[in-house]
């Protein structure tokens, strides 16, 4: 059972973040809010998202697991005006989510959770370098690299105390360095890993809204990107596997 109301901007941002990596997911709702844990179809990226009940203007729920078509939800949120309120209601043992906003009344059929992949177990690996930077700053680097390549290296130079992003195309090269004048904080270690820009472009679009993003990097290890949203009532972790460079 779920009966809640939330600002449409907050709900839209939540769906946009999830849609950056997956098209469907299991959504767990309970007394404290909602959460998802999901991997993309290629097993390259993982998302862990939590949205507290405090993000809602009203929130009453019993423990349940919902199958959500994120592509469909993203289309619906595109109809929502800014600053409106969205009403969500799912009766006990219901199969359709009632969504009401701005005069629209949607009755959305939920997916069978048995057809959706089970939640992954997030790895517990500790990565040696941690960078805190604005979301817009890292997204700018992702967009710049996309002009010449389909992959990007993220790294830290402990000697200079800089975080760098670099990419090589067939004949072009770009390197963007960020030091103490741009970084919010840095826990340095000499690290570097290569990643697919296909994934980072979509992640960058949603992290660009965050005032502060934490990026954890290792050597040829997955990158962990974390940030808050919904005025601090939401938190997301992205985990992206590296592309291993050929010798």
C-alpha positions as CSV (number, residue, x, y, z in Angstrom):
1,X,0.0,0.0,0.0
2,X,1.2,3.5,-0.9
3,X,-0.5,6.9,-0.5
4,X,1.8,9.9,-0.9
5,X,2.1,13.4,-2.3
6,X,5.3,15.0,-3.6
7,X,6.5,18.0,-5.5
8,X,6.6,17.2,-9.3
9,X,10.1,18.6,-9.6
10,X,11.4,16.2,-7.0
11,X,9.7,13.2,-8.5
12,X,10.9,14.1,-12.0
13,X,14.5,14.4,-10.8
14,X,14.2,11.0,-9.1
15,X,13.0,9.3,-12.3
16,X,15.6,11.2,-14.4
17,X,18.4,9.9,-12.2
18,X,17.2,6.3,-12.4
19,X,16.6,6.6,-16.2
20,X,20.3,7.5,-16.6
21,X,21.1,3.8,-16.2
22,X,18.0,1.5,-16.4
23,X,14.7,1.3,-18.1
24,X,13.0,-0.8,-15.4
25,X,13.6,-1.6,-11.8
26,X,12.2,-3.0,-8.5
27,X,11.2,-0.2,-6.2
28,X,11.1,-1.0,-2.5
29,X,8.7,1.2,-0.5
30,X,8.3,1.2,3.3
31,X,7.6,3.4,6.2
32,X,10.9,5.4,5.7
33,X,10.6,6.1,2.0
34,X,11.6,4.3,-1.2
35,X,14.8,2.8,-2.5
36,X,16.1,1.0,-5.6
37,X,19.1,-1.1,-6.4
38,X,19.6,-2.0,-10.1
39,X,22.1,-2.8,-12.8
40,X,22.0,-2.0,-16.5
41,X,21.4,-4.8,-19.0
42,X,25.1,-5.0,-19.9
43,X,26.2,-5.4,-16.3
44,X,28.4,-2.4,-16.7
45,X,26.8,0.1,-14.3
46,X,24.9,0.0,-11.0
47,X,22.6,2.5,-9.3
48,X,21.7,2.6,-5.6
49,X,19.1,5.3,-4.8
50,X,17.3,6.2,-1.6
51,X,14.5,8.8,-1.2
52,X,13.4,9.5,2.3
53,X,9.7,9.9,3.2
54,X,10.7,13.4,4.3
55,X,11.0,14.3,0.6
56,X,7.2,13.9,0.4
57,X,4.6,16.4,1.7
58,X,2.7,13.3,2.8
59,X,3.8,9.7,2.8
60,X,2.1,6.5,4.1
61,X,3.3,3.1,3.0
62,X,3.6,-0.5,3.9
63,X,6.5,-2.7,3.0
64,X,6.2,-3.7,-0.6
65,X,8.1,-4.2,-3.8
66,X,6.9,-2.6,-7.0
67,X,7.9,-3.2,-10.6
68,X,8.4,0.2,-12.3
69,X,8.7,0.9,-16.0
70,X,11.1,3.8,-15.8
71,X,10.8,4.6,-19.6
72,X,7.0,5.0,-19.1
73,X,7.5,7.0,-15.9
74,X,9.9,9.4,-17.7
75,X,7.3,10.0,-20.4
76,X,4.7,10.8,-17.8
77,X,7.0,13.1,-15.8
78,X,7.6,15.0,-19.0
79,X,3.9,16.1,-18.8
80,X,4.3,17.6,-15.4
81,X,4.5,21.3,-14.8
82,X,7.1,22.9,-12.5
83,X,6.1,23.3,-8.9
84,X,2.9,21.2,-9.1
85,X,2.0,18.4,-6.7
86,X,1.8,14.8,-7.6
87,X,-0.5,12.4,-5.8
88,X,0.5,8.7,-5.8
89,X,-1.8,6.0,-4.6
90,X,-1.5,2.2,-4.7
91,X,-4.1,0.1,-2.9
92,X,-3.1,-3.0,-1.0
93,X,-2.3,-5.8,-3.5
94,X,-2.9,-3.3,-6.3
95,X,-1.4,-3.7,-9.7
96,X,-2.0,-0.1,-10.9
97,X,-0.5,3.1,-9.6
98,X,-2.8,6.1,-9.6
99,X,-1.0,9.3,-10.4
100,X,-2.8,12.6,-10.3
101,X,-1.3,16.0,-11.2
102,X,-2.4,19.2,-13.0
103,X,-5.7,17.7,-13.9
104,X,-4.2,14.6,-15.3
105,X,-5.2,11.2,-13.9
106,X,-3.0,8.3,-14.9
107,X,-3.6,4.7,-14.0
108,X,-0.3,3.0,-14.6
109,X,0.0,-0.8,-14.7
110,X,3.0,-2.0,-12.7
111,X,5.4,-4.6,-14.0
112,X,5.6,-8.1,-12.6
113,X,8.6,-8.0,-10.2
114,X,9.3,-11.6,-11.1
115,X,10.2,-10.5,-14.7
116,X,12.8,-7.9,-13.4
117,X,16.3,-8.8,-12.3
118,X,16.9,-9.2,-8.6
119,X,18.6,-6.5,-6.7
120,X,22.4,-6.6,-7.0
121,X,24.7,-6.6,-4.0
122,X,26.9,-3.4,-4.1
123,X,30.6,-4.2,-3.9
124,X,32.4,-3.1,-0.7
125,X,35.7,-2.2,-2.4
126,X,37.5,0.8,-0.9
127,X,38.9,3.1,-3.6
128,X,42.1,5.1,-2.7
129,X,41.3,8.6,-4.2
130,X,38.3,10.7,-3.4
131,X,37.4,13.9,-5.2
132,X,34.7,16.3,-4.2
133,X,33.7,18.6,-7.0
134,X,30.6,20.4,-8.4
135,X,28.4,18.3,-10.6
136,X,28.5,20.9,-13.4
137,X,32.3,20.9,-13.4
138,X,32.6,17.2,-13.9
139,X,29.8,17.2,-16.5
140,X,31.6,19.9,-18.5
141,X,34.6,17.6,-18.7
142,X,32.5,14.7,-19.9
143,X,30.9,16.8,-22.6
144,X,34.3,18.1,-23.7
145,X,35.7,14.6,-24.0
146,X,32.7,13.4,-26.0
147,X,33.6,15.7,-28.8
148,X,36.7,13.6,-29.7
149,X,36.2,10.2,-28.2
150,X,33.9,7.5,-26.8
151,X,36.0,6.9,-23.7
152,X,37.5,9.0,-21.0
153,X,40.2,8.6,-18.3
154,X,39.6,9.8,-14.8
155,X,42.6,10.2,-12.6
156,X,44.3,11.9,-9.7
157,X,47.9,13.2,-9.7
158,X,49.0,13.1,-6.0
159,X,52.1,15.1,-6.7
160,X,50.3,18.2,-8.1
161,X,47.1,17.6,-6.1
162,X,44.9,17.6,-9.2
163,X,42.0,15.7,-10.5
164,X,42.1,15.2,-14.3
165,X,39.9,14.0,-17.1
166,X,41.5,13.1,-20.4
167,X,40.5,11.6,-23.7
168,X,42.2,10.5,-27.0
169,X,40.5,10.4,-30.4
170,X,42.0,9.2,-33.7
171,X,44.1,12.3,-33.9
172,X,43.0,14.5,-31.1
173,X,43.6,14.8,-27.4
174,X,42.1,16.7,-24.5
175,X,43.1,17.0,-20.9
176,X,41.2,18.9,-18.2
177,X,42.9,19.4,-14.8
178,X,41.1,20.6,-11.7
179,X,43.1,21.8,-8.7
180,X,42.3,23.3,-5.3
181,X,40.8,26.4,-6.9
182,X,38.0,24.2,-8.3
183,X,37.9,21.1,-6.1
184,X,35.8,21.2,-2.9
185,X,38.2,18.6,-1.4
186,X,40.7,15.9,-2.5
187,X,42.1,12.8,-0.8
188,X,45.0,12.2,-3.2
189,X,46.5,9.0,-4.6
190,X,48.1,8.3,-8.0
191,X,45.2,6.6,-9.8
192,X,43.8,6.3,-13.3
193,X,40.9,4.4,-14.9
194,X,39.3,4.5,-18.3
195,X,35.5,4.6,-18.8
196,X,32.9,4.5,-21.5
197,X,31.4,7.9,-22.3
198,X,28.2,6.3,-23.4
199,X,27.4,5.8,-19.7
200,X,29.0,8.8,-18.3
201,X,27.2,11.2,-20.6
202,X,23.8,10.1,-19.2
203,X,25.1,10.1,-15.6
204,X,26.6,13.6,-16.2
205,X,23.3,15.1,-17.2
206,X,21.8,14.3,-13.8
207,X,24.9,14.9,-11.7
208,X,25.2,18.4,-13.3
209,X,22.4,19.5,-11.0
210,X,24.3,18.6,-7.8
211,X,26.3,21.2,-6.0
212,X,28.7,18.6,-4.7
213,X,29.6,15.2,-6.2
214,X,32.0,12.7,-4.6
215,X,34.1,10.7,-7.1
216,X,36.0,7.7,-5.8
217,X,38.7,6.3,-8.2
218,X,41.2,3.5,-8.2
219,X,43.6,2.0,-10.8
220,X,41.5,0.1,-13.4
221,X,38.7,-0.2,-10.8
222,X,35.1,0.9,-11.1
223,X,34.4,4.5,-10.3
224,X,31.9,5.4,-7.6
225,X,29.9,8.6,-8.1
226,X,27.7,9.8,-5.2
227,X,25.6,12.9,-4.6
228,X,22.5,14.1,-2.7
229,X,19.3,15.4,-4.3
230,X,15.8,16.5,-3.2
231,X,17.2,19.0,-0.8
232,X,19.3,16.4,1.0
233,X,16.4,13.9,1.4
234,X,17.6,11.8,-1.5
235,X,21.0,10.1,-2.1
236,X,22.4,8.2,-5.1
237,X,25.4,6.1,-5.8
238,X,26.5,5.2,-9.4
239,X,29.1,2.5,-9.9
240,X,30.6,2.2,-13.4
241,X,33.0,-0.6,-14.5
242,X,36.2,0.4,-16.2
243,X,37.3,-0.2,-19.7
244,X,40.6,-2.1,-19.5
245,X,43.3,-0.6,-21.8
246,X,45.1,-3.0,-24.1
247,X,48.9,-3.3,-23.6
